Amino acid sequence: MEKPVVLAVDDEPSVLAAVARDLRRHYGADYEVMRAASGAEAMAALRELKLAGRVVALLVVDQRMPQMTGVELLAQALELYPEAKRVLLTAYADTDAAIKAINQVRLDHYLMKPWHPPEELLYPVLDDLLDDWRADFQPVFEGVRVIGHRWSADGHRVRDFLARNLIPYRWLDIEADAEATELRELAGAAAEPLPLVILSDGTALSRPTIAALAERVGLHTRAVSATYDLVVVGTGPAGLAAAVYGASEGLTTLLIEREAPGGQAGTSSRIENYLGFPVGLSGADLARRGVAQARRFGAEILSPMEAVKLDSRDGYHVLTLSDGSSVASQALIVATGVSYRLLDVPGAERLAGAGLFYGAAITEALAVKDQDVFVVGAGNSAGQAALYLARYAKSVTLLVRGRALAESMSKYLIERIEEAGNVAVMAGASIAELHGGESLEEVSILDAATGAVSRVPARAVFVFIGASPRTEWLAGILQLDQQGFILSGPDLERQPNRRPNGWLAEREPFWLETSVPGIFVAGDVRRQSTKRIASAVGEGAMAVTFVHQHLRGPAAAQRPVLAKGP
Ligand SMILES: Cc1cc2nc3c(=O)[nH]c(=O)nc-3n(C[C@H](O)[C@H](O)[C@H](O)COP(=O)(O)OP(=O)(O)OC[C@H]3O[C@@H](n4cnc5c(N)ncnc54)[C@H](O)[C@@H]3O)c2cc1C
């Protein structure tokens, strides 16, 4: 394949020469750096590239140009190359225009001139953007192929697993794609049940379990050692942050994840309020960066693998994992977050994954192309999903149980929903029943004000109706509240002037420490946590500080030394 293109555009010859030189120096080996001296010249070049079937990875465009401004050029370029990353070069006076362009042309970054030294001001930003571009871009496809029925629950399970674990795959619909039938026959699996997963070496797996698939696509599911300084359960923002700080500060650190790195945040189509990312970033990008950072410092990640049982003895915490193996640690951080609440109406259990989805907006977006879809919920996650799906679906109807969105959704999302031409909000409405054979066909919607039920066609319903912790496996070991959230530090129940109930150490518990010394909690699973990415990250980092204090404490000297081997 020819090299992807990076296009620099500036009307000042000396600036254009400088930016092209800096780009070539750092990216010339992997990208073809091209330049244009005006918006018109850039558009002509992009049209030619499109005709020639070339791929454009990045546009670096000056804002102040005569005839066509940088933002105007990016708006036109978006139609030809929607996946290319977009960077605007600005002077201080153009900052307002740049901030407006974030929404207008989905700007990825604005870069203040001058950008010297490029090693500090230019390359780190562009490296990140090009990494994101590469992660999303799939050239001639050599990876995993999944053949199945568009609306099958098993097919959804496999696709969701691959997508959330950032494993590139190509989906082939057996009903609509002739290549799917051909490949199935070629693999000698014409009679095998679907979904059929064909690996890059040609091996075909018919209806594989997630564990078998994980093993075959090379995910790491066995711990290297039997003991660690720190084990973190859950790789959402809290767990990943804990691993980054733990591993970078010299603790041998193991992360255990039941589904896929990123947690709830990993399912978000666009996170816009996380500090340091003014133009927002997708949950998948945040997860990928967090995983890379944790691994770079030496943290080990087991995924998919569930922690199912916890015992604490002799100052060690022993986790039993879903494959029956166990792992011990001196300190443990529980960062297991919360899971979507399930819709409790007739038809919901049977049609889950077959038209009814929980937080799967990204995986299913292409499947809803030109369809009418419903999103249930009134929180920010429902709003984000509605806007994301609206880019693909013909129409999106947001079903809101309350009277208005303002009660539960951020203002910026409400404004976007009002601006979107194909998103409708139905207030005082909820789903009463789901209907369909193999997959969802219709939904019954209840109008709370009149009590009337209307039955309408629907191919897909996405549900975001809050979430609750899944901590049953910790009941009786850690103090939990009635909903299953974990108590810690000052919240722990205790008799007046006593240490917390069941607490077995000489000292008081640290702020994020649970009722068992050495076991900490961080993020959404903690009682009365803030339910924000930034706070989950903050708590993950903070918990590690307490881990160090615990490991330095007097009990450490009494802990027996355990063998490290597997
Ligand atoms: C769609 C959506 C969009 C959102 N958008 C925003 C936003 O824009 N800004 C914002 O600030 N917040 C947003 N949030 C909220 C934010 O994502 C959460 O507050 C944050 O992810 C909490 O992080 P956490 O690490 O505590 O838990 P989680 O993200 O819930 O991660 C917990 C992880 O633990 C794993 N796990 C659970 N139990 C086990 C077990 N027994 N063994 C192994 N692994 C286990 C889970 O699989 C999961 O991966 C959004 C949430 C959703 C759902």
The ligand as an ORCA input file, in Angstrom:
! r2SCAN-3c Opt
* xyz 0 1
  C     -21.595      5.497     27.892
  C     -20.953      6.241     29.022
  C     -20.418      7.500     28.816
  C     -19.789      8.193     29.868
  N     -19.262      9.422     29.602
  C     -18.613     10.092     30.578
  C     -18.021     11.348     30.306
  O     -18.109     11.872     29.195
  N     -17.348     11.942     31.317
  C     -17.231     11.407     32.570
  O     -16.583     11.994     33.435
  N     -17.785     10.208     32.857
  C     -18.482      9.544     31.894
  N     -19.066      8.332     32.171
  C     -18.902      7.768     33.531
  C     -17.521      7.110     33.641
  O     -17.288      6.291     32.526
  C     -17.380      6.304     34.927
  O     -17.565      7.171     36.024
  C     -15.994      5.650     35.025
  O     -15.776      4.777     33.929
  C     -15.834      4.860     36.332
  O     -14.603      4.236     36.301
  P     -14.269      2.968     37.211
  O     -12.872      2.588     36.872
  O     -14.611      3.261     38.610
  O     -15.296      1.821     36.774
  P     -15.719      1.197     35.369
  O     -15.429      2.141     34.260
  O     -17.107      0.731     35.577
  O     -14.742     -0.044     35.205
  C     -14.838     -1.167     36.034
  C     -14.219     -2.363     35.331
  O     -14.139     -3.453     36.238
  C     -14.452     -4.667     35.561
  N     -14.918     -5.651     36.554
  C     -16.048     -5.599     37.309
  N     -16.110     -6.669     38.136
  C     -15.011     -7.427     37.895
  C     -14.521     -8.658     38.420
  N     -15.167     -9.316     39.404
  N     -13.370     -9.170     37.930
  C     -12.689     -8.497     36.949
  N     -13.116     -7.321     36.412
  C     -14.245     -6.778     36.885
  C     -15.543     -4.242     34.591
  O     -15.654     -5.165     33.509
  C     -15.041     -2.863     34.149
  O     -14.209     -2.948     33.008
  C     -19.703      7.621     31.154
  C     -20.248      6.339     31.378
  C     -20.875      5.659     30.339
  C     -21.447      4.303     30.592
*
